[in-house]
């Protein structure tokens, strides 16, 4: 079983269309666990490490400016 990582990006969602676009983008990447904090402008998601670059690239291609903030290794039992 692969290790799971929590990845955080700082990005700005301007409206509900941007949220739907983000949802669609992450769904295509098979990212099931993600949250967005509107006050901190922070997108946090969980994925396997090999997906990190693919996720970052997909978000950028979808038009999101994502400044990388943090990558945390999560224990398998906490996912």
N, C-alpha and C positions, 0 to 999 in steps of 0.2 A: 504494500500500500504506500502510495506517495505521500511525502510530507506536505502539509497544507500551510500556506503563508497568508498573512493578512497584509494587504498592500494599501497604502493611503496616498492619495493624490490631492493637491489643492486645485480646484477648478471652479468655474462659475457657470451655473445654469441660469439662463435669463428668463425662461418661461416654461409653461407646461409642455410645450412642443419639444423643448430641449430635454426635458425629463423623459418623455416618450422615446425620443431618439436615442438617449443614453440606455434606456431599458432594452430597446431593440438591439443595440450594438452589443451589450453584455449578454443578452440571450443568445445571439449568434455565436458568441465565444463560449457558451455553456457555463457562464458565471451565474450561479444561483443565489449566492449570498452577498448582498451589497447594501450599503446605506449611504445617504447623502445628508450632511449637516448644513442647512441653509445659513446658519449664523457663522459658522467657521469656513464655509465653502469647501468642505472636505468630503471627498468621495472615498469610502473604505469598502474594500471587497476582499473575498477570500478565494484563493486559487492555489494550484500547484506552481512551484517556482518556475518550471520551464515555460509556463504561460505568461510570465511577467512581461517580457518584451513584446510578445504578440498582443497582449492586452493594451499596453501603452501605445503601440503603433496603431491598433484599431481605433482607439479613442482619438488619437491625433488625426487619423484619416477621416473620422466622423466630424471633425471640426472643433474638438475640445482641446483647449490648451491645458495640459495637465502637468503641473510641477510636482515632481516626485517628492514625497515627504518621508515615508517610513515603510520598512518591510520588517514584519515580525514573524518568527517561526511559532506556529501554534502546535500544541501537543495534539496528537491524533484523538485523544480522549475528549478534548474540549470542542471539537468540531461537530 
